[in-house]
């Protein structure tokens, strides 16, 4: 959030046994992690909300947080500052509570540069606002996207995937295309968006990966037992950050859960299309390896994000069993039982990846508390900071910064990315006018 606290969703009831026993027990919770001594490590965890059944997404919003617990979308607020939820209000229906569709229902809760929330496995988007202390939801139509993760680049283009496809993207504004019933293929059939950005689905792990659901199928494993192609692509992000140097700015990262790795892809524009190739690195034993790969079979990355400090954060569920019970094959069951992959349960973790020559840095976020600082932050080299500054300006709803935002949007001295954020901030404040757009 804007104070640098890290919010996490814990799926404590998920696949505690290979049969998924007790998966509907209300053991899920949302926690807030704090780095109180500013040394780069989060040493304190506070339970914000517990007794949840399979919570799956969270987003920081005005006055609180949105939490997705299918079939509920909750707006939760902490009124006394103890980081525990005091009021829990259902603001919309979200996803499907059927335990058999855990990997085939809404997820993500991604707020993008156009001030809308988008979701994977969904054909709707929504705006969220708090008016006179009451939460308001406005639903809108969108295209059906992805399975798990959802990300945006500096232009607000959406990126998503399926378990066996690294990256799909919307290179053109899909919501505009949907207005035309004759546009057809650019949006997809039926009502699905996205074209494949990465054509080569190869994976480059550094250990044998027999414990995958489709390990018995020809072509899934190499002769040495390593995963040949992706089968559990999950959360993804675009690295909108200068922290590692300009060559990394715009690189896409995708978690491959059962391959025990995170893959990196350099993207490029080709006309109205986006393409890319995987970045691989030398390895002592193998010809090449993925950007981040572990020899630990229980390293299970499920999401990747860029934080306020401009570094990469990797969410690791750290479980031997990650395939949902409904789809567990007899092959995978044997792997689980032979190597006791059901244990241990509970030690999920979040990793921060930094450059070799850099110590973890804690970004000072004090300027996000003021209007002038937020306007200045629209030019920040880290995308997370720009996004939060825009969100806070829009949520404040004040007309006071309109003049400065218009100056930022029209000044030739402003960075192009700052002008873009200024325009969308003005849009969120209902302060765009024809003269400005012309």
Secondary structure in CASP SS format (residue, H / E / C, confidence):
PFRMAT SS
TARGET T0000
AUTHOR 0000-0000-0000
METHOD secondary structure of the structure
MODEL  1
X C 1.00
X C 1.00
X C 1.00
X C 1.00
X C 1.00
X E 1.00
X E 1.00
X E 1.00
X E 1.00
X E 1.00
X C 1.00
X C 1.00
X C 1.00
X C 1.00
X C 1.00
X C 1.00
X C 1.00
X C 1.00
X C 1.00
X C 1.00
X C 1.00
X C 1.00
X C 1.00
X C 1.00
X C 1.00
X C 1.00
X C 1.00
X E 1.00
X E 1.00
X E 1.00
X E 1.00
X E 1.00
X E 1.00
X E 1.00
X C 1.00
X C 1.00
X C 1.00
X C 1.00
X C 1.00
X C 1.00
X C 1.00
X C 1.00
X C 1.00
X E 1.00
X E 1.00
X E 1.00
X E 1.00
X E 1.00
X E 1.00
X E 1.00
X E 1.00
X E 1.00
X C 1.00
X C 1.00
X C 1.00
X C 1.00
X E 1.00
X E 1.00
X E 1.00
X E 1.00
X E 1.00
X C 1.00
X C 1.00
X E 1.00
X E 1.00
X E 1.00
X E 1.00
X E 1.00
X E 1.00
X C 1.00
X C 1.00
X E 1.00
X E 1.00
X E 1.00
X E 1.00
X E 1.00
X E 1.00
X C 1.00
X C 1.00
X C 1.00
X C 1.00
X C 1.00
X C 1.00
X C 1.00
X C 1.00
X C 1.00
X E 1.00
X E 1.00
X E 1.00
X E 1.00
X E 1.00
X E 1.00
X E 1.00
X C 1.00
X C 1.00
X C 1.00
X C 1.00
X C 1.00
X H 1.00
X H 1.00
X H 1.00
X C 1.00
X C 1.00
X C 1.00
X C 1.00
X C 1.00
X E 1.00
X E 1.00
X E 1.00
X E 1.00
X E 1.00
X C 1.00
X C 1.00
X C 1.00
X C 1.00
X C 1.00
X E 1.00
X E 1.00
X E 1.00
X E 1.00
X C 1.00
X E 1.00
X E 1.00
X E 1.00
X E 1.00
X E 1.00
X E 1.00
X E 1.00
X E 1.00
X E 1.00
X E 1.00
X C 1.00
X C 1.00
X E 1.00
X E 1.00
X E 1.00
X E 1.00
X E 1.00
X E 1.00
X E 1.00
X E 1.00
X E 1.00
X E 1.00
X E 1.00
X E 1.00
X C 1.00
X C 1.00
X C 1.00
X C 1.00
X E 1.00
X E 1.00
X E 1.00
X C 1.00
X C 1.00
X C 1.00
X C 1.00
X C 1.00
X E 1.00
X E 1.00
X E 1.00
X E 1.00
X E 1.00
X C 1.00
X C 1.00
X E 1.00
X E 1.00
X E 1.00
X E 1.00
X E 1.00
X C 1.00
X C 1.00
X C 1.00
X C 1.00
X H 1.00
X H 1.00
X H 1.00
X H 1.00
X C 1.00
X C 1.00
X C 1.00
X C 1.00
X C 1.00
X C 1.00
X H 1.00
X H 1.00
X H 1.00
X C 1.00
X C 1.00
X C 1.00
X C 1.00
X C 1.00
X E 1.00
X C 1.00
X C 1.00
X E 1.00
X E 1.00
X C 1.00
X C 1.00
X C 1.00
X C 1.00
X C 1.00
X E 1.00
X C 1.00
X C 1.00
X C 1.00
X C 1.00
X C 1.00
X C 1.00
X C 1.00
X C 1.00
X C 1.00
X C 1.00
X C 1.00
X C 1.00
X C 1.00
X C 1.00
X C 1.00
X C 1.00
X C 1.00
X C 1.00
X E 1.00
X C 1.00
X C 1.00
X C 1.00
X C 1.00
X C 1.00
X E 1.00
X C 1.00
X E 1.00
X C 1.00
X C 1.00
X C 1.00
X E 1.00
X E 1.00
X E 1.00
X E 1.00
X E 1.00
X E 1.00
X C 1.00
X C 1.00
X C 1.00
X C 1.00
X C 1.00
X C 1.00
X C 1.00
X H 1.00
X H 1.00
X H 1.00
X C 1.00
X C 1.00
X C 1.00
X E 1.00
X E 1.00
X E 1.00
X E 1.00
X E 1.00
X C 1.00
X C 1.00
X C 1.00
X C 1.00
X E 1.00
X E 1.00
X E 1.00
X E 1.00
X E 1.00
X E 1.00
X E 1.00
X E 1.00
X E 1.00
X E 1.00
X C 1.00
X C 1.00
X E 1.00
X E 1.00
X E 1.00
X E 1.00
X E 1.00
X E 1.00
X E 1.00
X C 1.00
X E 1.00
X C 1.00
X C 1.00
X C 1.00
X C 1.00
X C 1.00
X C 1.00
X C 1.00
X E 1.00
X C 1.00
X C 1.00
X E 1.00
X E 1.00
X C 1.00
X C 1.00
X C 1.00
X C 1.00
X C 1.00
X C 1.00
X C 1.00
X E 1.00
X E 1.00
X E 1.00
X E 1.00
X E 1.00
X E 1.00
X C 1.00
X C 1.00
X C 1.00
X C 1.00
X C 1.00
X E 1.00
X E 1.00
X E 1.00
X E 1.00
X E 1.00
X C 1.00
X C 1.00
X C 1.00
X C 1.00
X C 1.00
X C 1.00
X C 1.00
X C 1.00
X H 1.00
X H 1.00
X H 1.00
X C 1.00
X C 1.00
X H 1.00
X H 1.00
X H 1.00
X H 1.00
X H 1.00
X H 1.00
X H 1.00
X H 1.00
X H 1.00
X H 1.00
X C 1.00
X C 1.00
X C 1.00
X C 1.00
X C 1.00
X C 1.00
X C 1.00
X C 1.00
X C 1.00
X E 1.00
X E 1.00
X E 1.00
X E 1.00
X E 1.00
X C 1.00
X C 1.00
X C 1.00
X C 1.00
X C 1.00
X C 1.00
X C 1.00
X C 1.00
X C 1.00
X C 1.00
X C 1.00
X C 1.00
X H 1.00
X H 1.00
X H 1.00
X H 1.00
X C 1.00
X H 1.00
X H 1.00
X H 1.00
X H 1.00
X H 1.00
X H 1.00
X H 1.00
X C 1.00
X C 1.00
X C 1.00
X C 1.00
X C 1.00
X H 1.00
X H 1.00
X H 1.00
X H 1.00
X H 1.00
X H 1.00
X H 1.00
X H 1.00
X H 1.00
X H 1.00
X H 1.00
X H 1.00
X H 1.00
X H 1.00
X C 1.00
X C 1.00
X C 1.00
X C 1.00
X C 1.00
X H 1.00
X H 1.00
X H 1.00
X H 1.00
X H 1.00
X H 1.00
X H 1.00
X H 1.00
X H 1.00
X C 1.00
X C 1.00
X C 1.00
X C 1.00
X C 1.00
X H 1.00
X H 1.00
X H 1.00
X H 1.00
X H 1.00
X H 1.00
X H 1.00
X H 1.00
X H 1.00
X H 1.00
X H 1.00
X H 1.00
X H 1.00
X C 1.00
X C 1.00
X C 1.00
X C 1.00
X C 1.00
X H 1.00
X H 1.00
X H 1.00
X H 1.00
X C 1.00
END
